[in-house]
Amino acid sequence: MILDIHTHVPPESQWGLFLRHCRDNGIALAVTSGLGSWARYPDAADVRRANDEARRLAAFSGGMVLWFAYLNPQNENWSDELDQAVAEGACGVKLWVALKDPVTGSLERVPPVLAAAAHHRLPVLIHTYQRTDTNLEGEVTVAEFAGLARRFPEVPMIAAHAGGNWRQCLGLLRDLPNTFVDICGGYPEAGMAEALVADLGAERVLYGSDALGRSFASQIAKVELADLAPADKRRLLWDNGARLLGITPAQVAAAPRAAAALPASPRLELPVFTEDHFCFAGHWPFRASPCPTPAALDRAVAAAALERAYAADAGSVFALDLLAANRAFAESARGLAHLAPLATLAPYAPNWRPVLQEAVGRFAGGIVYPYLHNWRLDDPSYAPFFAACSEAGLPLWINAATSDGRFRHRGTVCRDVSADELVAFVQAAPPNGYVVQGAGVAAIRAVLERCPGAHHVRFEISRLTDTSAVLAGLIEHHGWDRLVLGTEFPFRDLRQVRQTARVLCGA
């Protein structure tokens, strides 16, 4: 049984879908909040509409949904809005990004809200982010959240998203027993749940999804696949949230009855995935890997019941001497049964031709990084490189995204690969095999619709599993022919994408 502490009200036309997704993922109770127009500083009418939508969704759900009152502390009527929401059944307070005065940046309007929450005995969930680039106007970090929590020890306060960049949340809340973190939303990164439990204890970490913006399944996998004791997983998924909200036996009983009355969800055929097209051997800069060598990854791939993994060398991603880096990787991957090594190539390097020549015959393919290396796929100056790969018969894996760029290390600069750029590349690309890693649904859909005959271009599905209805919608329109499995290991658990895909397809 699961309690989701952090969801958002979808459009009314999707309320039934929202509840079916809850049911299909084992979520007995979902806590939601409306954000109205999603304006960063919503006016009083916008906030009222948002809370009315949340109230109506809860009523529509038959007991599967609870709701938090959304407030803008900068509005003069926030206290009246809170009183009305509590009278209508709100069981907590949600603050998004309007915490700071838009002129002065002061947080002076927030303490009165927290005092009112204490009066009503309500928990407060606050969106927290610490982006690599500039935070949104009004957005608070976990450090700022901690300063507020220290002033109101009687108020249970939840740092939503654990700051997004959760590694920079560690250590900030240890001495504040009234604080919790949720693991909601964001990139479903392996290791998040374990690190937060080790930092705060299992009693102060809550499961949340950020649905429907994020899929329930990908966020649940953060807990289910974590290296935690079963009792701790139960605390994250149910016990902590139920205790925080004072869930009653009557509420527990009502939710399954409502779920049972929902119509069945459609089931989609799921291929038997035997190959992984998006994984890395060795250590990345700035982070360690559970598989520090190709041999260790080979064993992990076999244990995950995969026949083959097309793997790049993490240590070569930012190498300057690619000849030496590729030679070392080829030697370390020699003779491994399940690893098909990819040579790191850089079409902007003056010596790309000798690097390519050495890769042919020694590697299963090559990999290029327009996202991480900050170059455009459709730049005509790189056409000779792609033509040479085609002539040499060396298939290419194209990395369009890795991990979550909002929380990347400050020592890196990444460049998003747009849908139009990808379409332009596919339209001009010479005959070859191409697998695109990390592309989002908009880019994939654009290529499938605008380049229907480009069957030599395939896409791995990791990003498609991160949002609730995206994978199913794409399959219904285009099928599986041009989609392949990508695990994005070690950023994700090696099992996460397959597990999430099975749930999303009803398999």
N, C-alpha and C positions, 0 to 999 in steps of 0.2 A: 504494500500500500504506500502511495506517494502523495505528499502534499507539496505543491508547487507554490513557492512564496512570491513569485514575481512573473506575472503575465500582464498583457495589455489587452484592452477591449478591441477586438477586430471590428470591421464593418458589420453592420447588423446582418447582412446577407451571408456572412460566414460564421454566424453564431453556432449553427448546427455542426459545421465542420470543426470548429474549435472544440466543442464538447465531444465529438467522436474521436478527435485526436487525443483528448484527455483520456477517454475510455480505452482507446487502443494502446496507450502507453502506460496503463495502470495507475493513472493519476486520479485519486479519489476526490481530492479537493484542490482547486486552483484559486489562488488569490490574484485578483486582477485590479488594475487601475486604468481609468481612461485618461488620455492626454489631449482630448479634444482635437484641435487643429494642429497640434504639435508645435505651436508657436512657443518660442523660448520664454517669452514673457506674456503669457495669455491674460486677457482681460477677464473681468468677473463673469461675463456671459459665457465665454469659452470654458472656463473652469466649471461653471454650473452645468453646461451641456455634457462635459466629460464625466462628471460625477453621476449625472442622471443616466448616461449610457451604462456606466458600471453597475448602477443599481438595477437597471432593467435587465442586463445580462444575468446578474445573480438571480433575479426572479425567474427568468426564462430557463435557467439551468436546473431548476428543481432541487437545488441543494448541492450541486457540484461546484459552484463558484461562490467565493466570498470576495469582498471588495474593500479597498483602501480609498480614503478620501484624498483626492488630488488637490493641492493648495499651491497658490502663488503667494508667498509671503509679502511681495511688494504691493499686492492689492489691498486696499483699505478694508475690504469686507471679508478678509480671510477668516476672521473669527466667526462671523455669521454663517459663512459657508461650511465651516467645520461643524458648528452646532447642528445645522440642517442635515449634513451628511451622517452624523452620529445618530440623529433621530431616525434617519432612513435605513440604518443598519450597517454603516461602515464600521469595520473592525480594526482599522489602523489608518495611518497617515502616509501619503506618498509625496515626496518633494523631488522635483526633477532638477532643472538647471536654472531656475529663477531665484536662487538663494542669495545672490549678491546684488546689491544696488547697481543698476546699469550705468550709473554715472560715477559713483565713488568706489565701487567694488566692495563696499562694506557688507558684512554679514549681520548687521545689527537688527534686521527685521526677522531673523530666524529664531533667536532665543524666546521671544513671546510665543511662537508657534510650538516650540518644544515644551514650554510651561503649560500651554493649553492641552497638549497631548498627555502630559503628566496628570493634569486634572481629570481628563477623561479615561485615564489608565489605558492608553493606546500605544502600541509600538509605532515607530516611525522608520520608514524605509527611505533612504536618501541615495539618489544616483551619485556615484563617485567615479571619477576618472582621473587618471594621470597619463595623458597622452605624451608621446614623444614630441609631437608638434604642439602648438598652442592649444590649450583647452578652449572649449566653447565659452562664450560670454556667460557668466553666472554659474559655471560648472565648478564643483568643489573636488579637491583631492581627498584621499583618505586622511592625510595629515590634518587638513582643515576639518574634516568630519570628526576626527579624534578630539580636536579642540572644543567642538560643540558638545560632544558626548561627555567630556570631563566636567563640563558645567552642569550637566543634568544626569547625575548617576542613577536617578530613579526612573529614567525613561529608557526602555529597551530600544536600541537604535541599530538598524541594519545598514551596513555599507554595501549598497548594491554593486554587483560586478566585482567586488573586492578590489575596486579601483581600476578594473580593466587590465592594467599592467600589474597583475597580482603579486609579482615578485617584489615590487616596490611598496606593497602593503605590509609585507612581513615585518614584524616587530613594532608596528605603530599602535596596535590595539591590545597588546598583551595585558597591560595593567588596567584595562577598562572592562570590567566584567559585565557591564550593561550593554556591551557592543557585540554584534554578530556580523558576519559577512555572508552574502549569498554568492553562489558560483554562476549566476545567471548570465545568459547571453554570451556574446563574444565568440571568439574562436574556441572550438572544443579541444583545448590543449591538454595533452597528457601531463600528469604530475601536479595539476592545480589543486585537486581535492586533497591529495596527500600532504602537500606543503602547507596548506591552510590548517589542516587538522593538526599537523605537527606544531604549528605556531600557536594556535589558539585553543586546541583541544576539540574533540569531536562534538562537544555540546554547543559550540558557538559557530558552527558552519551549517548553512542551510542550502538545500537544493532549490534552484529556480531555473526557469527556462528562457524567459523573455519572449515567449510565444505570443503570437504566431510569427513574429519576426524571426525567431529561431525555432528549429524543430525541437519538440520535446525529446525525441529519441537521441539526438546528438548531445544534448545537455545531460540527459540521464546517464549516458555512457561515461561521462566524466566521473560519475560515482560508481556505477556498476563495474567498470573495468579498472578502478583504482586499486592500488595495493593497500587496502584497508581491511580490518577485521569486519566480518558480517554485522556485528553489533554496531560498529561505527557507521557502516553504510545505512543501517536502519535509522540511526540518529539523524543523519543528513537528510534522508529521503522522507522521513515522517516525524519521528519523535520530537525533534527540536522545534519544528514549526507548529506541531500540534500543541506542545507545551506553551510556546510563546503566545499563541492565539487562544488558548483555553478551549480547545475543541471538545465538544461534549459528545457523549455516546449517541445522542439523537442526531447530531450532525454526521457522525460516522455512519449511522444506519441509513440516513436519507440519500446519501450520495450514490451508493450502489444501485438503489432502486431507480434513480433517475438515469443512471448510465445504462441499465438493462433495457430501458424503454427506447433507447436511441436506435435508429436503423443501422444495419450492418454497413461497414465500409467496403468499398470495392477492393478486390485483390488483383494485383498485377504480377505477371510472370517475372521472376528474377533469374538471370543467368547464373550458372555455376561458375563463379569467378575462380580462375586458377592462376592468373598472372597479376602482378602488382606493377603499375606503370609510374609510380611516384614515391620513391623512397631513397634514403641516403644512408650510406655506410660511413662509419667514422664520426668524429666530433665536428660539430659546427662551431664557427667562431662564437664566442660568448656563451656557449652551453655545451654540456656533456651529453653523450648518447648512451642508452643502455646497451647498444651494440657498437663498441668502439672499433671493431675490426670487421672486414668483410666476412671472415669466417663466423664471427658471432652473429652477424645479420643472416648469413646463410642458414644457421641453425634456427634462428627465430622464424624465418620464412617457412622452413619445413614444419616447425611446431604449429604454425598458423594454418597448416594444410594448404599452402600455396605451392604450386609447382615451380614457379619462376618469378623473380623480382628483377625488373630492369632498374638497376640502382646506380645512382651517381655517387661520387666521392665528396663527402661534405668538406673535407679539408682542401679540395681543389677549387671550391666555388670562388674564392677570392685569391687564388694563387696567381702570381705574376709569371712564373716559369711553368707554363702548362705542359711543355714537353716532359720535364722532370716529374711533375705531379701525375700526369697520365701514365708514365712508365711505372711509377711506384704503385699506382692503383691497379694497373693490369697485372703486375707481378703478384700483389697480395690477393687478387681475386682468382688467380689461376687455379683451375681444377675444382672449383666449388660447384656443387651440383645444382644449386637453386638460384645462383646469382648470375645475371647477365649484365656485366658492367658497361657503363656509358662513359665515353670520353668527354671531358669538359672542353668545349670549344668557344672561341671568342672571335666572331667575325670582324671586330674592329681592330684586332691585334695585327701588327705588320707581318707576323710570322704564322698567320693562320693556315697557310698552305702546308708547310712542313708538319704542323701539329695535326692537320687533317690526314696527311699522308701516313703518318705513324699510327693513327687511330684505325685505319682501314685494316681489317683482318685481325686486329687485336681486341676489338670491342664489338659489342652487339649493336652499338649505335653511338650517336653523339648527343650531347645536351647543351643547349644555349640558354642564356639568362637575360632576356630583354628587361625583365622586371628588376632583378637585383643589380644588373650591370648598367642599367640606365641607357638603353638604346632602343630605337624603333625597329620593329619587325619589317615595316614597309619602306624603310629607307632604301632607295634604289642603289646606294653605294654598296650595299651588302648583297646585291643580286649575284655577283660572281661567286660569293661564298656558298650560297644555297645551290647554285648551279653545279659547283664542284662536288658538293655532297651528293647531289643527284647522280652525277656522272660516276662517282665512286661507289654508288650503291650503299651509302651509309645512311640509314634512317635517322631521323632527328626527333628528340623530345624537346619541347619548347616550354620553358618555365615562365608562366604568365603571372604567378603569385606564389609566395611561400609564407606560411604563418600569417600573422596579423600585423600589417604595416603600421597600424595606429600605435602599436606598442613596441616597435622595433628598437634596436640599440641606436643611440644617437650617432654612433660612428658609421652608420650606413645611410645611404640615400636611395630610395626605391622610386620607380616610375610605373604607374599603372598602365597596363596594356589595354587600350580601349577596344570596344567592339568593332568600330570602323577600321581601326588599324589591323585587327586580326582578319577581318573580311578582306581588306586590301591585300594582305599577305597571301591568304589562301587563293585569291583570284589570280595572283601573279606567280605563285610558287611553282617551281619545276616539279615534274613527277618524282615522287619519293614517298616514303612512309613518314607520317608526322603524328605525334601524340602531344596534345597540348595539356599541360599541367596547370591546375589552379585557376582555370577560367570560371567566371561566374555565369549564371544562367543567361543574362542578357547577351553576353558575347557568344556563348554556345548557340543560343537560339538564332542570333543574327547570322552565323555561319551556316547553320543547317537550313535556314530559310533562303538565304541569298546565294548560297553555293551548294545547291542540292546534289550536284554531281561529284562533289569533292570527297569521294568515299575513302580516299587515301589519308584523310585528316580525321583523327579520332580525338576524343576528349575523355580525360579521366573524371570521375564523378564526385570527388571529395567535397567540393563546394556545393554541389547539388543536394547533398544530404544535410546541409546545415540549416535549411529553411523548410518549413513544414510541408508545403504542397508543390514545391518546385520540381523535384525528381519525378513524381507521379505525373505531373502535367506535361513534362517534356517527353516522357516515355509514351504517353497516350497519343501525342501528336507525331512523334518521330521514331518511336521504337528504340531498341537497344543497339542497333547495328553499328553506330558510331560512338558508342560509349564503352569505356573500359574502367576497371577498378584502379584506383590510386589510393594508397593508404596515407600518404604524406608522413610516413615515419621518418624521424623520431618525434616530430612535432605532435602528431596524434599517436594514440595507441594503435598498434598494428592491426587490431581487430575492430576498431571503432567504425570505420566507414562501412564495412560489410554488415556489421550488426545494425547500424542505423538504416541502411538501405533495406534490409529485411523488414524492419518495422514499418518503414514508410511505404513499402509495397504490399504490406499485409502478408508477407511470405512466411 
